[in-house]
Structures are given as C-alpha cells and as structure tokens.
Amino acid sequence: MKYIIGIGTYAGGDDSIGLKIIEYMDKNYPRRDFKLIDMSDNGLNIFAYLNQDTSSILLVDCVKMGKQPGEHMFFTLDQVESSKELANISTHEGDMIKIFNLAKQLDYKIPPVKFLGIEPLEINTTMELSPLLASKIPQYVNLILEETS
C-alpha cells in the first residue's frame, strides 16, 4: 500500500499545509490507489506504517528550507539532514528525520520514503493557512499525484 501522510498542526497557520492537502485530496479524489493519513503532530505514529505491506510513503509538511514562501521541494531521507535542536524524541517535538533514524536503529523495515516540503509564509497561532499557501493547494496536489503515479 502507498501512503500519503500529512504532518503538522491545525493551530499553527501554515504548519497545517500537510493536513489541509490531505483533507483536499480526501474530498476531491475518492477513487485512489493510496491511503491518506492525517498524522497531525505525532510523528511517532509512523511506526504503524513501517511494515511489509507498505510499498511507499510520501510525507507532506511545512518545512523551513530558506526558499520563497510557497515554494516546494521533494526530497528523500538520504538527501536531508535535520537541523532541529531537540532534547529527545517525543509526541510534542516532532522531527521526522530523527524518528526514521530511530526506526532504522530498531530494525524497522523502511520503505521508500519521500517528503514534499513546502516553505511557509508564516507559522503562527491561527487555524487558517496564509492565502498564498491556501491558493496553491491544487498545484501541490497535482505534484503529489504525479510523484506517486
């Protein structure tokens, strides 16, 4: 099974872009050959999908990459290094790169994993995306569909 997983928090402005994309896809693409997962901000739940039944995972998240707001980039685990300063892995401080590294150390089967990182305009305490990112959701969805076909 292929999984497209949205990461983020609804109360973080553009940090919810991954979740909003999953909602959009669920509403507009009822017939699909992948499963959509809203993982919110609990990245440790990824362990449930690291098994022989998973053929691939695409994670969609807001990522500060130094690009212009709204720009995106696909990358794999091998192409990125985490720069987050975290004391430990917890359900409140998600770092998917560190979580996948932990899974490797624990001998979990890691299927092909890709990320779609989307540069935020603003991360704040609102339930709404910035108009810039909200307007680009159909474009991001088309990119995801191309990438996963």
trRosetta pair geometry for C-beta under 8 A, 3 or more apart (Angstrom, degrees):
i j d omega theta_ij theta_ji phi_ij phi_ji
1 34 7.3 120 177 -137 74 51
1 35 6.0 15 170 -1 122 114
1 53 5.7 16 12 149 101 90
1 54 5.9 -48 65 -109 80 50
1 55 6.2 164 54 9 22 91
2 33 6.7 50 35 121 121 79
2 34 3.9 -59 92 -111 102 97
2 35 7.3 162 87 20 53 67
2 54 7.9 99 -101 -161 26 66
2 55 5.6 -47 -69 67 69 103
2 56 4.9 -2 -122 59 86 93
2 57 7.7 -180 -161 -78 58 32
2 58 7.6 21 178 0 98 99
2 148 6.1 127 166 -165 147 114
3 34 6.4 167 -93 -174 17 95
3 35 5.3 -26 -109 68 72 91
3 36 7.8 144 -159 -98 64 18
3 37 5.7 4 -168 -1 111 122
3 49 5.6 -41 -1 -152 166 145
3 54 6.4 -32 -4 -138 116 106
3 56 7.3 -164 33 96 65 53
3 57 5.0 -9 67 -114 102 73
3 58 7.2 -171 97 31 56 64
4 22 6.9 175 116 -105 98 87
4 25 7.0 -28 95 90 146 168
4 34 5.5 65 -11 138 98 136
4 35 7.4 -175 28 88 69 42
4 36 5.4 -24 70 -108 97 66
4 37 7.2 168 83 24 45 75
4 58 4.9 -14 -114 68 72 104
4 60 6.7 26 179 -14 90 115
4 144 6.3 65 -133 -177 140 130
4 148 6.7 -56 -70 -72 113 159
5 18 7.7 7 123 173 55 123
5 22 7.6 -3 -163 -87 22 133
5 36 7.9 157 -87 -163 37 46
5 37 4.4 -18 -110 70 80 108
5 38 8.0 169 -157 -86 61 13
5 39 5.1 27 -177 -14 108 123
5 46 7.4 82 170 -103 172 89
5 49 7.6 -134 -64 7 139 167
5 57 6.3 -5 2 -166 120 98
5 58 7.0 165 23 83 71 49
5 59 5.0 -27 72 -108 101 67
5 60 7.0 175 84 20 46 75
6 18 3.6 156 -157 144 74 84
6 19 4.4 137 143 -84 134 40
6 20 7.7 166 -151 25 145 37
6 21 6.0 171 -100 61 118 89
6 22 3.6 -102 -21 -23 135 128
6 23 7.9 -11 -18 -16 170 70
6 36 7.5 21 -10 -175 102 89
6 37 7.0 -169 24 92 69 56
6 38 5.3 -17 60 -116 112 58
6 39 6.5 175 77 25 52 76
6 40 7.9 32 105 -60 89 34
6 60 5.2 -30 -105 68 62 104
6 61 7.5 140 -163 -76 49 63
7 18 4.7 14 45 85 53 165
7 19 7.7 -110 76 -48 12 80
7 39 5.5 -20 -93 72 67 111
7 40 7.5 17 -146 114 42 10
7 41 7.2 86 -174 -100 73 44
7 43 6.5 28 -130 -87 122 91
7 59 5.8 21 -15 -173 121 103
7 60 6.8 172 19 78 78 48
7 61 4.0 -18 65 -89 112 111
7 94 7.0 -161 -169 133 119 152
7 96 6.6 -66 -102 -56 166 131
8 12 6.5 -138 179 57 92 127
8 15 4.6 165 -157 150 103 70
8 16 4.8 165 127 -106 133 32
8 17 6.4 142 -60 39 165 56
8 18 4.6 153 -10 41 116 103
8 19 5.0 -119 62 -13 110 103
8 40 6.9 -78 73 -153 46 40
8 41 6.5 -40 141 -72 15 80
8 61 6.0 166 -54 -135 92 75
8 62 5.8 79 -102 8 122 103
9 12 4.3 79 75 -7 100 120
9 15 5.3 5 46 116 80 123
9 16 6.3 -78 88 -76 35 81
9 19 7.9 105 -68 -14 3 143
9 40 6.4 59 -98 -173 56 82
9 41 4.6 5 -68 -47 95 127
10 16 4.9 66 -113 -107 40 134
10 19 6.2 -85 -74 90 78 159
10 40 7.5 -44 -18 -128 87 98
10 127 5.7 11 155 -139 91 81
11 16 7.8 107 8 -57 23 121
11 125 6.2 -2 165 -153 89 63
11 126 7.6 170 -162 83 51 13
11 127 6.0 -28 -103 -85 55 71
12 15 3.1 -25 110 48 128 130
12 16 6.0 150 59 -35 82 82
12 62 7.9 -149 114 36 121 153
12 123 5.4 -12 171 -161 94 88
12 124 7.2 137 -169 60 45 27
12 125 7.3 -22 -106 -99 41 39
13 16 7.0 -177 95 10 18 96
13 120 7.3 89 111 -165 104 127
13 122 5.3 -63 151 105 154 82
13 123 5.2 177 62 -136 115 32
13 124 4.3 65 -34 40 140 73
13 125 7.4 -12 -30 -1 96 13
13 126 4.9 58 -81 52 82 91
13 128 6.9 -4 -124 78 60 54
13 129 6.8 102 178 -119 54 34
13 130 6.6 41 178 -40 102 81
14 17 5.6 7 -175 -38 67 108
14 62 5.3 124 132 -116 85 142
14 69 8.0 -90 -117 -152 165 104
14 118 7.9 -132 174 111 105 107
14 120 3.5 139 106 -141 139 103
14 121 5.7 152 -58 38 150 70
14 122 5.8 126 -3 65 118 46
14 123 5.7 -88 54 -78 90 63
14 129 5.8 78 -99 -142 58 73
14 130 5.4 -12 -68 0 108 101
14 133 5.2 126 -126 -5 101 160
15 62 4.8 -113 -118 37 43 148
15 120 6.7 -8 -61 -91 55 147
15 123 4.9 64 -41 -130 103 104
16 19 4.8 -58 -168 47 76 115
16 20 5.5 78 131 -28 92 101
16 62 7.7 26 20 -26 24 127
16 127 7.6 35 -19 -164 162 48
16 129 6.3 -118 72 -71 100 86
17 20 5.7 -57 -141 39 31 110
17 21 6.3 34 158 -22 65 105
17 60 7.3 -115 116 150 85 98
17 61 7.4 104 72 -169 96 24
17 62 5.0 115 27 -65 114 92
17 118 5.1 -103 118 74 156 141
17 120 7.2 -156 -17 -94 131 85
17 129 6.2 94 -85 -117 74 123
17 133 5.3 -86 -100 175 119 136
17 137 7.9 -158 -155 -94 82 86
17 140 7.7 157 172 -65 109 177
18 21 5.9 -54 -150 33 29 111
18 22 6.7 30 152 -18 62 104
18 59 7.4 -12 -138 171 140 67
18 60 4.0 156 -129 106 88 81
18 61 4.5 -12 -51 -88 140 45
18 62 6.7 -114 -18 -17 94 68
18 118 7.7 178 -59 24 73 118
19 22 5.7 -52 -152 34 34 112
19 23 6.5 36 150 -19 65 104
19 38 5.6 60 -133 -140 87 100
19 40 6.6 41 -89 -97 129 57
20 23 5.5 -49 -149 35 35 115
20 24 6.4 38 151 -21 65 105
20 129 5.9 -40 -23 -44 168 133
20 134 7.4 -75 156 -110 157 71
20 137 6.3 -92 127 -106 107 130
21 24 5.6 -52 -147 36 33 113
21 25 6.3 30 155 -17 66 106
21 60 5.3 -85 67 138 144 155
21 137 5.9 -167 -97 -145 72 91
21 140 5.6 -78 -112 108 129 130
21 141 6.3 -179 -156 -73 94 82
21 144 7.2 127 169 -28 130 151
22 25 5.9 -55 -145 38 29 109
22 26 6.2 32 155 -22 64 107
22 36 5.0 146 -156 -178 91 113
22 37 7.2 -83 -137 72 143 29
22 38 5.2 170 105 -80 153 79
22 60 7.1 174 -48 57 89 132
23 26 5.8 -57 -148 34 28 112
23 27 6.4 21 157 -14 64 109
23 38 7.6 46 -57 -84 77 125
24 27 6.0 -62 -150 39 28 107
24 28 5.9 -10 166 10 66 119
24 137 5.2 152 -48 164 169 129
24 138 7.6 -129 170 -75 144 56
24 141 6.1 -108 110 -68 123 136
25 28 6.4 -73 -131 53 25 90
25 29 5.1 -31 -171 33 69 119
25 32 7.7 48 166 -72 104 159
25 36 5.7 171 94 -97 119 143
25 141 5.8 174 -79 -129 92 114
25 144 7.4 -62 -85 87 140 147
26 29 7.3 -48 -86 55 11 77
26 30 7.9 51 180 -90 46 58
26 36 5.3 -135 -72 74 94 158
28 141 7.6 22 74 -172 134 164
29 32 5.2 62 143 -61 107 119
29 141 7.8 -180 -25 -174 132 125
29 145 7.8 -166 -103 -89 156 121
32 36 7.7 51 79 -31 157 99
34 148 6.0 -18 -48 163 153 144
37 49 7.5 -100 -28 -62 168 143
39 42 6.2 -128 170 66 79 70
39 43 6.6 68 146 -98 130 42
39 45 5.3 -170 -143 68 99 126
39 46 7.0 25 -134 -63 152 75
41 91 7.6 94 115 168 82 68
41 92 7.6 32 132 -133 120 36
41 94 5.5 -150 -174 -11 71 136
42 45 5.0 67 113 -16 101 109
42 91 5.0 -6 -122 -150 90 94
42 94 7.1 -153 -117 -80 13 125
43 46 5.8 -10 177 -14 64 113
43 94 3.9 126 -8 -146 121 112
43 95 7.2 -143 51 47 165 25
43 96 5.1 -140 -144 -87 138 72
43 99 4.8 -150 134 -31 118 163
44 47 6.3 -12 172 -4 63 110
44 89 7.1 120 -79 154 106 111
44 91 6.0 -69 15 -89 126 76
44 94 7.9 -126 -22 -111 70 91
44 99 6.3 -143 -88 -133 52 127
45 48 5.7 -25 179 10 67 116
46 49 5.9 -67 -166 41 53 105
46 50 6.6 56 141 -33 79 105
46 57 7.6 67 -150 -158 104 161
46 96 7.2 101 -40 -137 155 91
46 99 6.0 102 40 135 134 133
46 100 7.4 -55 117 -75 153 75
46 103 7.2 -80 106 -59 111 145
47 50 5.6 -53 -146 23 40 115
47 103 6.4 -169 -100 -103 79 110
47 108 6.7 -114 -136 -106 77 155
49 54 5.1 93 172 -85 78 147
49 57 6.3 105 129 -90 135 127
50 54 6.7 -65 -108 34 23 148
50 103 5.6 -146 -105 -163 171 137
50 108 4.2 26 137 168 138 126
50 109 5.8 161 168 66 78 64
50 110 6.3 -23 -140 -93 110 50
50 111 7.3 -157 -129 -2 59 86
51 54 5.8 102 57 1 61 101
51 109 6.2 83 -130 52 20 119
52 109 6.2 50 -68 58 59 168
54 57 6.5 8 176 -51 126 96
54 109 7.8 155 54 102 104 108
54 111 4.6 -128 114 -20 99 149
55 111 6.1 137 156 -158 13 141
55 112 7.6 -9 151 35 56 100
56 111 5.5 -144 -94 141 32 121
56 112 4.7 -24 -116 73 90 99
56 113 7.4 173 -164 -81 65 36
56 114 7.5 8 180 8 108 97
56 148 7.4 177 98 -133 135 87
57 111 5.9 117 -7 75 92 111
57 112 7.4 176 30 93 66 53
57 113 4.8 -9 68 -113 103 78
57 114 7.4 177 94 32 58 59
58 113 7.8 164 -85 -159 32 51
58 114 5.1 -13 -113 71 76 96
58 115 7.5 152 -163 -100 58 20
58 116 6.4 32 175 -14 102 101
58 144 6.5 140 131 -147 152 94
58 147 6.6 116 -115 111 146 124
58 148 5.9 -88 -18 -77 148 114
59 96 6.1 138 164 -158 170 165
59 113 7.0 16 -6 -172 106 97
59 114 7.4 -171 27 95 70 46
59 115 4.9 -26 69 -111 97 73
59 116 7.2 -167 92 26 48 67
60 115 7.7 153 -86 -164 29 59
60 116 4.7 -7 -110 61 75 109
60 118 7.4 24 -173 -10 81 113
60 140 7.5 99 -149 164 129 125
60 144 6.9 -24 -79 -94 130 131
61 96 7.3 -172 -14 -9 161 142
61 115 6.7 -42 30 -160 103 105
61 116 7.5 141 25 78 55 62
61 117 6.3 -22 74 -111 80 62
61 118 7.3 -171 99 26 33 83
62 117 7.6 49 174 -160 16 66
62 118 5.7 -55 -107 74 51 87
62 119 7.8 61 -160 -156 70 10
62 120 4.6 36 -163 -57 120 109
62 123 7.0 139 136 -84 152 111
63 73 7.8 -87 75 50 133 99
63 115 7.3 71 -46 153 150 130
63 117 3.2 -43 35 -152 140 112
63 118 6.6 107 25 41 79 37
63 119 6.9 -53 77 -81 65 49
64 119 6.9 76 -121 -134 38 72
64 120 6.8 -43 -77 28 76 99
65 71 7.8 -108 67 93 122 106
65 73 6.2 164 -159 20 176 134
65 117 5.8 100 -43 130 131 137
65 119 5.6 -94 37 -84 95 98
66 119 7.9 -97 51 -116 20 127
67 71 3.9 -109 146 74 130 132
67 72 8.0 -145 94 -30 160 14
67 73 7.1 166 -37 -26 153 114
67 119 4.3 -134 71 -53 99 151
68 71 4.8 89 60 -19 77 120
68 119 6.5 121 84 88 32 152
69 119 5.5 -136 -117 116 32 101
69 120 6.4 -33 -131 127 89 28
69 121 3.7 63 -156 -88 145 73
69 122 8.0 3 -120 -23 139 60
69 130 7.3 -32 175 80 135 156
69 132 5.8 51 129 112 116 156
69 133 7.5 -89 169 -54 95 92
70 118 7.2 -20 -147 -173 27 94
70 119 6.4 -34 29 70 24 92
70 121 6.8 23 -39 -54 82 98
70 132 5.0 -102 -64 154 123 111
70 133 5.9 -154 -98 -83 78 64
70 136 5.5 141 -153 -25 104 159
71 118 7.7 168 89 -151 35 55
71 119 4.9 21 56 20 78 127
72 116 6.1 -4 -172 -177 120 87
72 117 6.4 158 -156 85 64 52
72 118 4.9 -22 -100 -100 92 69
72 119 7.1 -137 -75 3 41 78
72 140 6.6 147 -71 -111 157 94
72 143 6.9 122 96 97 153 172
73 116 7.7 165 81 -153 35 48
73 117 5.2 -12 59 59 84 102
74 114 5.7 -4 -169 -180 99 119
74 115 6.9 158 -153 81 49 52
74 116 5.7 -24 -95 -98 72 67
74 117 7.9 172 -89 18 22 75
74 143 7.8 -157 -52 162 113 116
74 147 6.2 179 -103 -118 148 143
75 79 4.4 -130 -166 87 99 126
75 80 5.1 90 133 -42 138 115
75 114 7.1 153 80 -157 27 72
75 115 5.3 -17 63 57 77 101
75 117 6.6 -1 20 0 109 117
76 79 4.9 90 52 6 73 105
76 80 7.5 -179 82 3 38 94
76 112 7.8 -60 -129 -167 116 77
76 113 6.5 116 -151 86 74 68
76 114 5.6 -49 -90 -103 68 65
76 115 7.4 167 -96 12 20 82
77 80 6.8 -84 -149 45 26 92
77 97 6.9 149 -140 -127 80 77
77 100 5.6 -114 -120 120 134 156
77 110 7.6 -31 6 169 164 140
77 113 5.4 50 -31 76 110 118
80 97 6.3 -120 108 -95 106 132
80 115 7.2 -19 0 32 154 141
81 97 7.1 122 -157 -178 26 158
82 95 5.3 65 -144 -178 148 121
82 97 3.9 -171 -49 68 111 138
82 98 5.7 -44 12 -40 168 88
84 93 7.8 163 155 173 134 98
84 95 4.8 -147 55 -101 145 126
84 98 7.6 -93 62 -17 116 127
86 89 7.0 65 132 -79 140 45
86 93 4.9 150 -131 144 117 133
86 95 5.6 -134 -11 -16 149 137
86 98 6.9 -115 51 8 139 169
87 93 7.7 79 36 60 76 167
88 93 7.5 105 75 62 58 131
89 93 7.3 -144 -142 83 32 93
89 95 7.1 -109 -111 44 84 95
89 98 5.8 -164 -86 123 109 118
89 99 6.1 131 -143 -86 134 73
89 102 6.1 -40 -24 -43 166 154
90 93 5.1 55 52 31 95 90
91 94 7.7 3 -163 -66 31 88
94 99 7.2 -19 -158 -34 75 132
95 98 4.1 42 99 20 114 114
95 99 6.5 160 85 -18 58 86
96 99 5.3 -53 -141 38 36 115
96 100 6.3 36 159 -18 68 102
96 115 7.4 139 93 -95 146 126
97 100 6.0 -55 -151 37 28 107
97 101 6.5 31 149 -19 62 106
98 101 5.4 -51 -147 36 35 115
98 102 6.4 40 152 -21 65 101
99 102 5.6 -50 -152 33 33 114
99 103 6.5 37 148 -21 64 103
100 103 5.3 -48 -147 33 38 116
100 104 6.6 43 151 -21 65 99
100 110 6.5 79 -163 -125 98 130
100 113 6.7 -139 -118 63 146 172
101 104 5.7 -49 -152 32 34 113
101 105 6.6 35 150 -18 64 104
102 105 5.6 -55 -151 36 34 113
102 106 6.3 21 153 -9 67 110
103 106 5.8 -64 -146 46 31 104
103 108 4.0 -56 -178 43 91 134
103 110 6.2 118 113 -79 121 102
104 107 7.7 38 180 -75 33 25
104 108 7.0 -76 -71 48 28 83
104 110 6.1 -17 -81 -33 84 138
110 113 6.5 -57 177 -17 96 120
114 147 6.9 -138 104 167 157 130
116 140 7.0 121 154 -164 142 101
116 143 6.9 129 -131 111 136 120
116 144 6.3 -65 -40 -87 161 90
116 147 7.4 175 -72 32 116 167
118 133 6.8 99 150 -133 131 113
118 140 6.6 -15 -86 -110 136 137
120 123 5.4 43 134 -49 163 87
120 130 7.5 122 -172 4 74 127
120 133 7.0 -22 -131 -60 58 144
121 130 4.1 -53 55 33 132 172
121 132 5.1 105 -46 49 144 134
121 133 6.3 -142 0 -27 106 103
122 130 5.6 113 32 -65 94 126
128 134 7.6 -25 177 -60 84 135
129 133 4.7 -113 177 84 118 110
129 134 4.2 147 88 -60 122 90
130 133 5.1 82 58 14 87 98
130 134 6.8 -157 87 -7 40 91
131 134 5.5 -59 -139 42 31 114
131 135 6.1 33 163 -23 67 108
132 135 6.3 -64 -156 32 22 107
132 136 6.9 7 154 -11 59 113
133 136 5.8 -67 -151 40 35 109
133 137 7.5 65 152 -54 64 77
134 137 6.3 -21 -166 -22 38 111
136 139 4.8 -56 -166 44 72 119
136 140 5.8 74 135 -25 89 98
137 140 5.7 -55 -146 37 33 110
137 141 6.3 35 156 -22 66 105
138 141 5.6 -53 -146 35 33 114
138 142 6.5 37 155 -21 65 102
139 142 5.8 -52 -152 33 31 112
139 143 6.7 32 150 -17 63 104
140 143 5.6 -54 -153 36 35 114
140 144 6.4 37 150 -21 67 103
141 144 5.5 -52 -148 34 34 113
141 145 6.3 34 154 -18 66 104
142 145 5.7 -53 -146 37 32 111
142 146 6.4 33 154 -18 64 105
143 146 5.8 -56 -150 37 30 111
143 147 6.1 28 154 -19 65 111
144 147 5.7 -60 -145 40 29 111
144 148 6.0 6 164 -3 67 115
145 148 6.3 -66 -136 47 25 97
145 149 6.2 36 162 -41 63 107
146 149 6.1 -50 -144 15 25 113
